[in-house]
């Protein structure tokens, strides 16, 4: 499943240009000496925040697994991912209007503070804070992390998602206009379809069809074994 996070992150980075792009450009402007490693620290900060969020939500998913709801959660979240992807713009606006403005204001205030300070540590902290900005792409990746029902797998998934966003944003920061606006739009349009594919994969995973890698058996009550035990008891 990690490969899906890398591709989702890369396709999502075309959307990130709208939200994170101005911040990345501000970091580049503050880095007048054009130290590539400072720009890298900024992007690694974002990735670390994504990983921490994946770790935390992975513990929630593990709780579902412990009470035997892992398969149902995987199927349910797969459906939610599909709906979110098909109604991406509406879903993002709905989440943004659902009490997110206060969070955005706090994050932007913190970003302004670290951008003014300058220096390698400030670049890294800017990336850490940037990772908390509300973003529909991050929400989809976090839903996938929750469905994995494992803290470490959730963290790895979100780290992979962050690494997937890194190439395009890093190129933007060093001033390389690799993709024209037309190509950016075309590639971004692929994102909902790929997100739907991720949702379908998690639904198949939850079904536990015994298909290696795609839909492995996730365990459960063995009816044959149960019947044998009842016979022995008699």
N, CA, C and O of each residue as an XYZ file, in Angstrom:
936
protein
N       0.817     -1.213      0.000
C       0.000      0.000      0.000
C       0.863      1.281      0.000
O       0.372      2.356     -0.344
N       2.133      1.164      0.382
C       2.981      2.349      0.474
C       3.096      3.051     -0.873
O       3.145      4.280     -0.933
N       3.140      2.277     -1.952
C       3.287      2.873     -3.282
C       2.115      3.799     -3.601
O       2.278      4.784     -4.321
N       0.928      3.482     -3.063
C      -0.218      4.358     -3.312
C      -0.018      5.714     -2.640
O      -0.464      6.737     -3.159
N       0.653      5.724     -1.486
C       0.907      6.985     -0.779
C       1.862      7.866     -1.582
O       1.670      9.080     -1.660
N       2.884      7.263     -2.174
C       3.849      8.022     -2.975
C       3.172      8.674     -4.178
O       3.394      9.851     -4.460
N       2.339      7.897     -4.889
C       1.660      8.433     -6.072
C       0.618      9.468     -5.666
O       0.485     10.506     -6.315
N      -0.127      9.187     -4.586
C      -1.124     10.142     -4.100
C      -0.453     11.452     -3.699
O      -0.972     12.532     -3.980
N       0.700     11.355     -3.042
C       1.435     12.551     -2.647
C       1.909     13.344     -3.854
O       1.837     14.573     -3.867
N       2.399     12.629     -4.880
C       2.900     13.324     -6.073
C       1.762     14.024     -6.816
O       1.877     15.197     -7.172
N       0.670     13.305     -7.047
C      -0.464     13.915     -7.744
C      -1.067     15.045     -6.907
O      -1.485     16.075     -7.435
N      -1.102     14.828     -5.597
C      -1.657     15.850     -4.714
C      -0.807     17.097     -4.627
O      -1.305     18.170     -4.285
N       0.491     16.963     -4.939
C       1.375     18.124     -4.838
C       1.007     19.201     -5.854
O       1.362     20.366     -5.678
N       0.294     18.817     -6.921
C      -0.168     19.832     -7.871
C      -1.265     20.684     -7.243
O      -1.420     21.857     -7.581
N      -2.023     20.087     -6.326
C      -2.997     20.849     -5.549
C      -2.274     21.654     -4.473
O      -2.661     22.778     -4.151
N      -1.214     21.054     -3.923
C      -0.462     21.721     -2.854
C       0.181     23.019     -3.336
O       0.451     23.911     -2.531
N       0.429     23.131     -4.646
C       1.023     24.365     -5.161
C       0.163     25.568     -4.829
O       0.672     26.676     -4.661
N      -1.160     25.348     -4.734
C      -2.057     26.455     -4.423
C      -1.965     26.884     -2.979
O      -1.994     28.078     -2.680
N      -1.850     25.895     -2.049
C      -1.830     26.209     -0.622
C      -0.411     26.327     -0.076
O      -0.071     27.313      0.578
N       0.410     25.322     -0.345
C       1.769     25.309      0.203
C       2.759     26.050     -0.688
O       3.832     26.451     -0.236
N       2.387     26.232     -1.980
C       3.302     26.905     -2.900
C       3.739     28.284     -2.435
O       4.937     28.566     -2.417
N       2.793     29.163     -2.051
C       3.203     30.487     -1.582
C       4.116     30.425     -0.357
O       5.032     31.237     -0.223
N       3.868     29.464      0.534
C       4.719     29.313      1.715
C       6.115     28.864      1.296
O       7.121     29.371      1.793
N       6.158     27.895      0.364
C       7.451     27.411     -0.123
C       8.234     28.540     -0.787
O       9.447     28.647     -0.605
N       7.541     29.387     -1.560
C       8.204     30.515     -2.211
C       8.688     31.528     -1.178
O       9.741     32.141     -1.351
N       7.914     31.703     -0.099
C       8.334     32.616      0.968
C       9.596     32.102      1.647
O      10.489     32.876      1.990
N       9.660     30.786      1.837
C      10.865     30.187      2.420
C      12.051     30.409      1.501
O      13.144     30.734      1.965
N      11.846     30.236      0.189
C      12.922     30.430     -0.782
C      13.390     31.880     -0.794
O      14.585     32.155     -0.910
N      12.428     32.816     -0.673
C      12.784     34.233     -0.664
C      13.612     34.579      0.564
O      14.520     35.408      0.504
N      13.282     33.920      1.697
C      14.042     34.170      2.925
C      15.429     33.551      2.852
O      16.342     33.967      3.565
N      15.581     32.555      1.989
C      16.861     31.866      1.847
C      17.618     32.488      0.684
O      17.747     31.878     -0.378
N      18.118     33.703      0.885
C      18.747     34.460     -0.191
C      20.008     33.794     -0.726
O      20.397     34.029     -1.870
N      20.654     32.958      0.101
C      21.881     32.292     -0.335
C      21.589     31.007     -1.103
O      22.503     30.329     -1.570
N      20.298     30.681     -1.228
C      19.857     29.518     -2.004
C      20.505     28.219     -1.548
O      20.925     27.409     -2.375
N      20.588     28.017     -0.243
C      21.084     26.752      0.278
C      20.035     25.667      0.052
O      18.948     25.711      0.629
N      20.364     24.709     -0.780
C      19.407     23.653     -1.070
C      19.038     22.871      0.181
O      17.893     22.447      0.335
N      20.000     22.679      1.075
C      19.723     21.840      2.232
C      18.733     22.500      3.181
O      18.016     21.804      3.899
N      18.680     23.826      3.200
C      17.668     24.499      4.017
C      16.274     24.247      3.454
O      15.328     24.027      4.211
N      16.143     24.277      2.130
C      14.870     23.976      1.491
C      14.477     22.532      1.775
O      13.303     22.218      1.973
N      15.478     21.662      1.792
C      15.218     20.255      2.089
C      14.725     20.095      3.525
O      13.832     19.289      3.784
N      15.297     20.855      4.458
C      14.857     20.797      5.859
C      13.398     21.207      5.987
O      12.654     20.628      6.778
N      12.988     22.200      5.216
C      11.583     22.636      5.236
C      10.668     21.489      4.813
O       9.665     21.214      5.472
N      11.014     20.828      3.722
C      10.186     19.734      3.224
C      10.229     18.520      4.145
O       9.227     17.820      4.288
N      11.354     18.267      4.758
C      11.439     17.165      5.711
C      10.608     17.459      6.955
O      10.061     16.545      7.572
N      10.513     18.735      7.322
C       9.664     19.120      8.454
C       8.209     18.796      8.183
O       7.512     18.270      9.051
N       7.746     19.109      6.976
C       6.362     18.773      6.593
C       6.141     17.264      6.668
O       5.133     16.790      7.192
N       7.116     16.519      6.127
C       6.991     15.066      6.086
C       6.964     14.472      7.489
O       6.232     13.516      7.746
N       7.754     15.031      8.390
C       7.776     14.543      9.768
C       6.425     14.761     10.448
O       5.953     13.897     11.187
N       5.806     15.912     10.200
C       4.478     16.177     10.769
C       3.463     15.175     10.223
O       2.648     14.641     10.975
N       3.512     14.921      8.920
C       2.604     13.931      8.338
C       2.807     12.563      8.983
O       1.843     11.857      9.279
N       4.078     12.197      9.198
C       4.372     10.908      9.821
C       3.827     10.820     11.240
O       3.296      9.786     11.646
N       3.963     11.920     11.997
C       3.452     11.940     13.374
C       1.924     11.814     13.392
O       1.363     11.115     14.236
N       1.259     12.495     12.454
C      -0.199     12.390     12.365
C      -0.614     10.963     11.998
O      -1.595     10.436     12.522
N       0.152     10.348     11.086
C      -0.140      8.971     10.703
C       0.038      8.011     11.858
O      -0.716      7.048     12.001
N       1.054      8.280     12.695
C       1.302      7.434     13.869
C       0.140      7.531     14.852
O      -0.340      6.517     15.358
N      -0.309      8.758     15.119
C      -1.406      8.960     16.070
C      -2.699      8.323     15.582
O      -3.387      7.642     16.343
N      -3.028      8.542     14.317
C      -4.290      7.990     13.809
C      -4.182      6.482     13.635
O      -5.191      5.777     13.626
N      -2.937      5.983     13.497
C      -2.731      4.544     13.426
C      -3.092      3.862     14.736
O      -3.569      2.727     14.735
N      -2.866      4.546     15.858
C      -3.258      3.999     17.164
C      -4.785      3.879     17.253
O      -5.310      2.929     17.835
N      -5.489      4.857     16.668
C      -6.952      4.782     16.640
C      -7.388      3.566     15.824
O      -8.272      2.812     16.232
N      -6.751      3.389     14.664
C      -7.073      2.242     13.834
C      -6.758      0.928     14.510
O      -7.477     -0.056     14.336
N      -5.676      0.907     15.287
C      -5.313     -0.308     16.016
C      -6.373     -0.651     17.055
O      -6.634     -1.822     17.330
N      -6.977      0.380     17.625
C      -8.055      0.152     18.588
C      -9.224     -0.566     17.933
O      -9.815     -1.464     18.531
N      -9.562     -0.176     16.703
C     -10.631     -0.865     15.972
C     -10.256     -2.323     15.712
O     -11.102     -3.216     15.757
N      -8.973     -2.541     15.440
C      -8.520     -3.901     15.169
C      -8.657     -4.776     16.413
O      -9.060     -5.936     16.328
N      -8.317     -4.201     17.572
C      -8.344     -4.967     18.813
C      -9.762     -5.406     19.194
O      -9.949     -6.439     19.838
N     -10.751     -4.611     18.788
C     -12.137     -4.983     19.109
C     -12.801     -5.732     17.961
O     -14.013     -5.951     17.964
N     -11.981     -6.124     16.968
C     -12.487     -6.951     15.877
C     -13.224     -6.216     14.783
O     -14.007     -6.826     14.055
N     -12.994     -4.914     14.646
C     -13.716     -4.134     13.639
C     -12.834     -3.735     12.462
O     -13.234     -2.910     11.641
N     -11.633     -4.314     12.373
C     -10.675     -3.900     11.355
C     -11.241     -4.009      9.943
O     -11.106     -3.083      9.142
N     -11.879     -5.150      9.635
C     -12.389     -5.347      8.283
C     -13.502     -4.362      7.948
O     -13.533     -3.800      6.853
N     -14.427     -4.151      8.904
C     -15.528     -3.221      8.666
C     -15.019     -1.794      8.516
O     -15.513     -1.037      7.680
N     -14.028     -1.430      9.330
C     -13.454     -0.080      9.249
C     -12.779      0.128      7.904
O     -12.910      1.193      7.301
N     -12.053     -0.891      7.425
C     -11.385     -0.798      6.136
C     -12.390     -0.597      5.008
O     -12.171      0.219      4.114
N     -13.496     -1.346      5.052
C     -14.536     -1.220      4.027
C     -15.203      0.155      4.103
O     -15.405      0.812      3.082
N     -15.541      0.583      5.323
C     -16.209      1.874      5.517
C     -15.327      3.030      5.061
O     -15.784      3.925      4.350
N     -14.055      3.007      5.473
C     -13.155      4.099      5.111
C     -12.848      4.087      3.614
O     -12.652      5.140      3.007
N     -12.809      2.888      3.022
C     -12.639      2.819      1.571
C     -13.774      3.537      0.866
O     -13.550      4.262     -0.104
N     -15.002      3.337      1.355
C     -16.155      4.028      0.788
C     -16.082      5.532      0.999
O     -16.428      6.306      0.107
N     -15.626      5.952      2.196
C     -15.504      7.384      2.491
C     -14.464      8.034      1.573
O     -14.670      9.147      1.088
N     -13.353      7.339      1.339
C     -12.312      7.856      0.449
C     -12.868      8.058     -0.955
O     -12.590      9.071     -1.597
N     -13.655      7.091     -1.434
C     -14.244      7.198     -2.773
C     -15.183      8.403     -2.851
O     -15.128      9.180     -3.805
N     -16.044      8.553     -1.841
C     -16.985      9.684     -1.833
C     -16.227     11.008     -1.771
O     -16.551     11.954     -2.489
N     -15.212     11.063     -0.902
C     -14.422     12.288     -0.754
C     -13.725     12.646     -2.057
O     -13.646     13.818     -2.427
N     -13.214     11.617     -2.761
C     -12.507     11.861     -4.019
C     -13.461     12.345     -5.109
O     -13.131     13.262     -5.861
N     -14.646     11.728     -5.196
C     -15.601     12.112     -6.234
C     -16.180     13.503     -5.995
O     -16.508     14.222     -6.940
N     -16.302     13.875     -4.716
C     -16.819     15.200     -4.371
C     -15.708     16.030     -3.726
O     -15.922     16.705     -2.720
N     -14.519     15.966     -4.327
C     -13.325     16.505     -3.684
C     -13.460     17.972     -3.287
O     -13.244     18.324     -2.127
N     -13.814     18.822     -4.235
C     -13.867     20.255     -3.953
C     -14.940     20.592     -2.929
O     -14.717     21.406     -2.032
N     -16.106     19.964     -3.062
C     -17.178     20.214     -2.098
C     -16.787     19.713     -0.712
O     -17.042     20.378      0.292
N     -16.167     18.539     -0.663
C     -15.768     17.965      0.624
C     -14.747     18.835      1.322
O     -14.821     19.043      2.533
N     -13.779     19.352      0.549
C     -12.738     20.188      1.145
C     -13.328     21.483      1.682
O     -12.944     21.951      2.755
N     -14.271     22.065      0.927
C     -14.912     23.305      1.392
C     -15.740     23.047      2.648
O     -15.768     23.867      3.566
N     -16.412     21.898      2.674
C     -17.237     21.562      3.840
C     -16.383     21.391      5.085
O     -16.758     21.841      6.167
N     -15.229     20.738      4.933
C     -14.332     20.548      6.072
C     -13.714     21.871      6.511
O     -13.520     22.121      7.701
N     -13.409     22.714      5.521
C     -12.800     24.012      5.842
C     -13.762     24.902      6.607
O     -13.349     25.698      7.450
N     -15.061     24.763      6.308
C     -16.048     25.605      6.988
C     -16.506     25.002      8.310
O     -17.280     25.617      9.043
N     -16.030     23.802      8.612
C     -16.455     23.120      9.832
C     -15.549     23.394     11.018
O     -15.107     22.460     11.686
N     -15.268     24.648     11.285
C     -14.467     24.993     12.454
C     -12.976     24.973     12.218
O     -12.201     24.956     13.174
N     -12.550     24.974     10.947
C     -11.126     24.921     10.628
C     -10.478     26.295     10.569
O      -9.251     26.400     10.559
N     -11.283     27.348     10.530
C     -10.711     28.679     10.363
C      -9.811     29.059     11.534
O      -8.780     29.705     11.346
N     -10.200     28.658     12.737
C      -9.371     28.950     13.903
C      -8.018     28.272     13.806
O      -6.991     28.873     14.124
N      -8.015     27.014     13.364
C      -6.761     26.280     13.197
C      -5.896     26.927     12.135
O      -4.691     27.093     12.326
N      -6.504     27.294     11.016
C      -5.751     27.933      9.929
C      -5.108     29.226     10.408
O      -3.954     29.503     10.082
N      -5.847     30.025     11.183
C      -5.324     31.299     11.688
C      -4.111     31.071     12.592
O      -3.114     31.786     12.497
N      -4.206     30.077     13.462
C      -3.089     29.777     14.369
C      -1.875     29.282     13.598
O      -0.742     29.665     13.891
N      -2.121     28.424     12.605
C      -1.010     27.894     11.813
C      -0.329     29.008     11.036
O       0.899     29.074     10.993
N      -1.119     29.889     10.419
C      -0.540     30.988      9.647
C       0.246     31.937     10.535
O       1.287     32.456     10.133
N      -0.261     32.165     11.754
C       0.459     33.027     12.691
C       1.804     32.430     13.056
O       2.811     33.136     13.110
N       1.820     31.133     13.305
C       3.067     30.446     13.639
C       4.021     30.431     12.448
O       5.233     30.571     12.613
N       3.465     30.261     11.242
C       4.297     30.279     10.040
C       4.977     31.637      9.880
O       6.165     31.713      9.566
N       4.214     32.704     10.098
C       4.779     34.041      9.995
C       5.910     34.260     10.984
O       6.913     34.896     10.660
N       5.750     33.733     12.190
C       6.772     33.882     13.226
C       8.086     33.224     12.801
O       9.153     33.829     12.904
N       7.996     31.971     12.317
C       9.219     31.245     11.959
C       9.848     31.772     10.681
O      11.071     31.751     10.541
N       9.032     32.244      9.747
C       9.587     32.794      8.514
C      10.406     34.058      8.780
O      11.407     34.315      8.110
N       9.965     34.843      9.770
C      10.699     36.062     10.103
C      12.029     35.767     10.785
O      12.984     36.531     10.649
N      12.090     34.660     11.518
C      13.314     34.341     12.257
C      14.458     33.982     11.324
O      15.589     34.423     11.526
N      14.167     33.175     10.295
C      15.214     32.772      9.371
C      16.159     31.761      9.984
O      16.148     31.542     11.195
N      16.972     31.150      9.151
C      17.924     30.153      9.631
C      17.413     28.735      9.415
O      16.231     28.517      9.153
N      18.325     27.778      9.530
C      17.990     26.382      9.267
C      16.897     25.861     10.189
O      15.963     25.201      9.735
N      17.009     26.157     11.496
C      16.005     25.694     12.451
C      14.638     26.260     12.123
O      13.631     25.558     12.215
N      14.598     27.541     11.738
C      13.331     28.180     11.392
C      12.719     27.536     10.153
O      11.500     27.387     10.067
N      13.561     27.153      9.192
C      13.056     26.491      7.985
C      12.408     25.156      8.348
O      11.335     24.811      7.853
N      13.083     24.420      9.220
C      12.559     23.119      9.641
C      11.246     23.292     10.405
O      10.291     22.550     10.175
N      11.198     24.263     11.308
C       9.986     24.521     12.087
C       8.845     24.997     11.189
O       7.685     24.658     11.422
N       9.177     25.782     10.164
C       8.152     26.221      9.217
C       7.521     25.013      8.540
O       6.304     24.958      8.359
N       8.359     24.040      8.164
C       7.844     22.817      7.563
C       6.976     22.035      8.522
O       5.925     21.522      8.138
N       7.412     21.937      9.785
C       6.621     21.220     10.792
C       5.240     21.829     10.940
O       4.238     21.114     10.956
N       5.184     23.151     11.049
C       3.903     23.844     11.226
C       3.061     23.740      9.957
O       1.846     23.553     10.023
N       3.717     23.863      8.796
C       3.022     23.787      7.517
C       2.242     22.475      7.375
O       1.189     22.434      6.739
N       2.769     21.412      7.973
C       2.125     20.105      7.890
C       0.760     20.053      8.551
O      -0.011     19.126      8.301
N       0.446     21.041      9.397
C      -0.851     21.065     10.086
C      -1.917     21.848      9.325
O      -3.068     21.902      9.759
N      -1.548     22.460      8.189
C      -2.541     23.192      7.417
C      -3.615     22.238      6.903
O      -3.283     21.198      6.335
N      -4.887     22.564      7.087
C      -5.963     21.704      6.583
C      -5.847     21.530      5.072
O      -5.699     22.507      4.338
N      -5.915     20.288      4.616
C      -5.745     19.996      3.199
C      -6.501     18.715      2.866
O      -6.355     17.709      3.560
N      -7.304     18.749      1.814
C      -8.074     17.587      1.417
C      -7.208     16.392      1.088
O      -7.583     15.256      1.381
N      -6.053     16.628      0.481
C      -5.146     15.528      0.139
C      -4.650     14.830      1.398
O      -4.573     13.602      1.446
N      -4.320     15.606      2.404
C      -3.851     15.035      3.674
C      -4.966     14.225      4.328
O      -4.717     13.169      4.909
N      -6.203     14.728      4.229
C      -7.333     14.004      4.823
C      -7.491     12.625      4.191
O      -7.710     11.638      4.894
N      -7.381     12.556      2.859
C      -7.514     11.273      2.164
C      -6.409     10.314      2.607
O      -6.663      9.137      2.860
N      -5.173     10.833      2.699
C      -4.050      9.999      3.124
C      -4.233      9.530      4.571
O      -3.889      8.395      4.901
N      -4.769     10.393      5.429
C      -5.000     10.008      6.826
C      -6.097      8.951      6.947
O      -6.012      8.067      7.799
N      -7.116      9.034      6.111
C      -8.151      8.005      6.097
C      -7.549      6.653      5.724
O      -7.899      5.623      6.301
N      -6.642      6.674      4.754
C      -5.966      5.439      4.362
C      -5.103      4.916      5.506
O      -5.035      3.707      5.728
N      -4.443      5.817      6.232
C      -3.620      5.419      7.373
C      -4.472      4.805      8.472
O      -4.065      3.835      9.111
N      -5.649      5.366      8.690
C      -6.566      4.832      9.699
C      -7.003      3.416      9.325
O      -7.110      2.542     10.186
N      -7.253      3.199      8.034
C      -7.699      1.879      7.578
C      -6.614      0.822      7.727
O      -6.925     -0.368      7.783
N      -5.352      1.226      7.794
C      -4.263      0.257      7.942
C      -4.246     -0.380      9.328
O      -3.688     -1.462      9.509
N      -4.861      0.292     10.312
C      -5.028     -0.245     11.675
C      -3.713     -0.607     12.345
O      -3.642     -1.566     13.114
N      -2.674      0.160     12.053
C      -1.358     -0.088     12.656
C      -0.615      1.235     12.760
O      -0.450      1.918     11.749
N      -0.158      1.621     13.958
C       0.513      2.925     14.129
C       1.725      3.106     13.233
O       1.886      4.157     12.612
N       2.584      2.087     13.158
C       3.812      2.225     12.390
C       3.539      2.222     10.899
O       4.179      2.956     10.146
N       2.590      1.400     10.466
C       2.214      1.422      9.058
C       1.555      2.748      8.696
O       1.760      3.276      7.603
N       0.758      3.282      9.629
C       0.143      4.584      9.411
C       1.186      5.675      9.274
O       1.078      6.543      8.408
N       2.213      5.629     10.142
C       3.293      6.610     10.078
C       4.056      6.484      8.768
O       4.351      7.488      8.119
N       4.375      5.250      8.377
C       5.107      5.021      7.130
C       4.297      5.486      5.924
O       4.851      6.036      4.973
N       2.989      5.264      5.967
C       2.138      5.684      4.856
C       2.175      7.201      4.695
O       2.299      7.711      3.582
N       2.066      7.917      5.814
C       2.055      9.376      5.755
C       3.426      9.944      5.402
O       3.518     10.969      4.726
N       4.496      9.281      5.858
C       5.847      9.709      5.466
C       6.010      9.548      3.958
O       6.554     10.427      3.289
N       5.534      8.417      3.425
C       5.603      8.187      1.984
C       4.786      9.231      1.233
O       5.190      9.696      0.167
N       3.631      9.598      1.793
C       2.806     10.648      1.186
C       3.590     11.965      1.148
O       3.611     12.653      0.128
N       4.234     12.307      2.271
C       5.025     13.538      2.319
C       6.175     13.524      1.333
O       6.446     14.533      0.681
N       6.857     12.390      1.214
C       7.957     12.274      0.262
C       7.449     12.397     -1.174
O       8.153     12.901     -2.049
N       6.214     11.931     -1.408
C       5.633     12.056     -2.745
C       5.389     13.505     -3.133
O       5.465     13.856     -4.310
N       5.094     14.355     -2.141
C       4.857     15.776     -2.435
C       6.159     16.557     -2.586
O       6.159     17.672     -3.108
N       7.262     15.976     -2.133
C       8.530     16.711     -2.059
C       9.098     17.134     -3.410
O       9.498     18.291     -3.543
N       9.157     16.249     -4.437
C       9.834     16.643     -5.686
C       9.304     17.920     -6.305
O      10.083     18.811     -6.645
N       7.983     18.027     -6.459
C       7.416     19.188     -7.140
C       7.611     20.463     -6.334
O       7.987     21.496     -6.889
N       7.357     20.399     -5.020
C       7.527     21.593     -4.188
C       8.995     22.006     -4.110
O       9.310     23.196     -4.079
N       9.889     21.018     -4.078
C      11.313     21.353     -4.032
C      11.749     22.030     -5.326
O      12.511     22.996     -5.303
N      11.262     21.519     -6.450
C      11.580     22.143     -7.736
C      11.032     23.558     -7.802
O      11.674     24.457     -8.346
N       9.842     23.751     -7.247
C       9.260     25.096     -7.203
C      10.147     26.037     -6.405
O      10.319     27.199     -6.774
N      10.713     25.533     -5.307
C      11.531     26.362     -4.429
C      12.862     26.749     -5.063
O      13.390     27.823     -4.777
N      13.403     25.900     -5.907
C      14.680     26.227     -6.543
C      14.473     26.947     -7.870
O      15.431     27.277     -8.569
N      13.193     27.188     -8.208
C      12.903     28.023     -9.361
C      12.814     27.306    -10.682
O      12.895     27.951    -11.727
N      12.650     25.997    -10.684
C      12.556     25.245    -11.934
C      11.088     25.078    -12.328
O      10.330     24.375    -11.660
N      10.712     25.717    -13.394
C       9.327     25.626    -13.874
C       9.214     24.422    -14.811
O       9.198     24.568    -16.034
N       9.137     23.236    -14.216
C       9.146     22.003    -14.999
C       7.813     21.770    -15.687
O       7.773     21.359    -16.847
N       6.717     22.033    -14.975
C       5.398     21.754    -15.517
C       4.666     23.060    -15.811
O       4.603     23.964    -14.977
N       4.117     23.131    -17.019
C       3.322     24.295    -17.377
C       1.993     24.215    -16.636
O       1.601     23.134    -16.198
N       1.288     25.344    -16.485
C      -0.021     25.320    -15.819
C      -0.980     24.304    -16.434
O      -1.769     23.683    -15.721
N      -0.915     24.133    -17.760
C      -1.801     23.185    -18.423
C      -1.515     21.761    -17.964
O      -2.441     20.999    -17.688
N      -0.217     21.395    -17.881
C       0.144     20.046    -17.443
C      -0.151     19.843    -15.967
O      -0.526     18.745    -15.553
N       0.014     20.884    -15.176
C      -0.327     20.796    -13.758
C      -1.805     20.447    -13.596
O      -2.177     19.592    -12.792
N      -2.646     21.141    -14.391
C      -4.082     20.906    -14.301
C      -4.433     19.495    -14.747
O      -5.281     18.840    -14.140
N      -3.784     19.027    -15.807
C      -4.065     17.680    -16.311
C      -3.680     16.610    -15.290
O      -4.432     15.666    -15.051
N      -2.513     16.769    -14.697
C      -2.061     15.774    -13.723
C      -2.906     15.821    -12.456
O      -3.193     14.786    -11.853
N      -3.299     17.018    -12.059
C      -4.139     17.133    -10.863
C      -5.495     16.475    -11.071
O      -6.070     15.924    -10.133
N      -6.014     16.530    -12.307
C      -7.295     15.906    -12.599
C      -7.237     14.389    -12.446
O      -8.271     13.740    -12.290
N      -6.027     13.818    -12.490
C      -5.874     12.375    -12.309
C      -6.043     11.974    -10.847
O      -6.354     10.819    -10.555
N      -5.841     12.916     -9.924
C      -5.844     12.612     -8.498
C      -7.144     11.977     -8.007
O      -7.081     10.974     -7.295
N      -8.335     12.518     -8.355
C      -9.572     11.889     -7.852
C      -9.714     10.441     -8.300
O     -10.172      9.598     -7.529
N      -9.325     10.143     -9.538
C      -9.438      8.773    -10.036
C      -8.512      7.834     -9.272
O      -8.879      6.703     -8.953
N      -7.310      8.320     -8.984
C      -6.369      7.483     -8.234
C      -6.846      7.307     -6.794
O      -6.685      6.236     -6.211
N      -7.433      8.362     -6.223
C      -7.970      8.261     -4.857
C      -9.112      7.256     -4.809
O      -9.251      6.521     -3.831
N      -9.936      7.216     -5.862
C     -11.006      6.215     -5.942
C     -10.400      4.815     -5.953
O     -10.913      3.909     -5.296
N      -9.306      4.639     -6.700
C      -8.624      3.343     -6.740
C      -8.151      2.935     -5.345
O      -8.267      1.768     -4.968
N      -7.621      3.888     -4.580
C      -7.182      3.600     -3.217
C      -8.372      3.151     -2.368
O      -8.268      2.199     -1.596
N      -9.511      3.852     -2.521
C     -10.709      3.466     -1.785
C     -11.141      2.048     -2.120
O     -11.497      1.277     -1.228
N     -11.112      1.699     -3.403
C     -11.488      0.349     -3.834
C     -10.529     -0.687     -3.249
O     -10.956     -1.762     -2.829
N      -9.230     -0.364     -3.221
C      -8.236     -1.289     -2.667
C      -8.512     -1.573     -1.188
O      -8.380     -2.711     -0.738
N      -8.893     -0.543     -0.440
C      -9.170     -0.740      0.985
C     -10.473     -1.507      1.199
O     -10.603     -2.245      2.177
N     -11.430     -1.341      0.300
C     -12.652     -2.139      0.395
C     -12.328     -3.611      0.165
O     -12.790     -4.475      0.910
N     -11.534     -3.896     -0.865
C     -11.110     -5.274     -1.127
C     -10.313     -5.830      0.039
O     -10.450     -6.998      0.402
N      -9.470     -4.970      0.627
C      -8.665     -5.414      1.773
C      -9.569     -5.807      2.937
O      -9.320     -6.802      3.618
N     -10.615     -5.025      3.157
C     -11.527     -5.312      4.254
C     -12.352     -6.565      4.032
O     -12.761     -7.215      4.994
N     -12.603     -6.914      2.773
C     -13.393     -8.103      2.475
C     -12.662     -9.395      2.827
O     -13.291    -10.433      3.031
N     -11.312     -9.326      2.898
C     -10.531    -10.501      3.288
C     -10.798    -11.704      2.395
O     -11.135    -12.778      2.894
N     -10.655    -11.543      1.085
C     -10.985    -12.589      0.126
C      -9.907    -13.659      0.000
O     -10.067    -14.620     -0.753
N      -8.819    -13.497      0.730
C      -7.753    -14.486      0.664
C      -6.857    -14.324     -0.545
O      -6.125    -15.248     -0.902
N      -6.903    -13.149     -1.188
C      -6.048    -12.865     -2.343
C      -4.764    -12.229     -1.834
O      -4.804    -11.159     -1.225
N      -3.634    -12.865     -2.071
C      -2.363    -12.388     -1.542
C      -2.095    -10.950     -1.958
O      -2.259    -10.596     -3.126
N      -1.685    -10.121     -1.006
C      -1.322     -8.719     -1.182
C      -2.547     -7.825     -1.394
O      -2.647     -6.766     -0.775
N      -3.482     -8.237     -2.263
C      -4.630     -7.384     -2.554
C      -5.700     -7.461     -1.480
O      -6.200     -6.431     -1.027
N      -6.062     -8.681     -1.063
C      -7.139     -8.874     -0.081
C      -6.825    -10.081      0.795
O      -7.510    -11.100      0.715
N      -5.781     -9.970      1.640
C      -5.399    -11.110      2.487
C      -6.443    -11.381      3.559
O      -7.209    -10.495      3.937
N      -6.461    -12.609      4.039
C      -7.365    -12.947      5.134
C      -6.882    -12.256      6.402
O      -5.717    -12.376      6.781
N      -7.788    -11.531      7.054
C      -7.414    -10.751      8.230
C      -7.724    -11.469      9.528
O      -7.641    -10.879     10.606
N      -8.081    -12.742      9.428
C      -8.372    -13.495     10.643
C      -9.844    -13.436     10.986
O     -10.599    -12.661     10.400
N     -10.242    -14.245     11.925
C     -11.645    -14.274     12.311
C     -11.974    -15.601     12.944
O     -11.080    -16.421     13.154
N     -13.228    -15.834     13.252
C     -13.647    -17.057     13.920
C     -13.736    -18.196     12.914
O     -14.422    -18.077     11.899
N     -13.055    -19.285     13.188
C     -13.053    -20.463     12.322
C     -14.239    -21.345     12.698
O     -14.236    -21.972     13.758
N     -15.260    -21.396     11.827
C     -16.469    -22.149     12.135
C     -16.190    -23.646     12.271
O     -16.793    -24.326     13.101
N     -15.259    -24.154     11.439
C     -14.933    -25.583     11.495
C     -14.299    -25.945     12.818
O     -14.637    -26.945     13.452
N     -13.332    -25.066     13.227
C     -12.655    -25.304     14.504
C     -13.650    -25.214     15.645
O     -13.574    -25.979     16.607
N     -14.595    -24.268     15.537
C     -15.576    -24.087     16.598
C     -16.460    -25.308     16.722
O     -16.778    -25.737     17.831
N     -16.866    -25.880     15.577
C     -17.712    -27.050     15.615
C     -16.981    -28.245     16.215
O     -17.570    -29.041     16.946
N     -15.684    -28.365     15.899
C     -14.881    -29.472     16.428
C     -14.786    -29.393     17.939
O     -14.891    -30.403     18.634
N     -14.586    -28.175     18.444
C     -14.465    -27.991     19.882
C     -15.766    -28.349     20.582
O     -15.748    -28.916     21.675
N     -16.905    -28.020     19.955
C     -18.199    -28.333     20.556
C     -18.410    -29.844     20.623
O     -18.982    -30.358     21.584
N     -17.927    -30.571     19.559
C     -18.058    -32.028     19.530
C     -17.241    -32.673     20.639
O     -17.703    -33.604     21.298
N     -16.009    -32.171     20.845
C     -15.127    -32.686     21.881
C     -15.754    -32.488     23.262
O     -15.684    -33.367     24.121
N     -16.365    -31.322     23.458
C     -16.977    -31.013     24.756
C     -18.114    -31.992     25.070
O     -18.337    -32.362     26.223
N     -18.817    -32.395     24.024
C     -19.892    -33.334     24.244
C     -19.342    -34.704     24.659
O     -20.113    -35.635     24.890
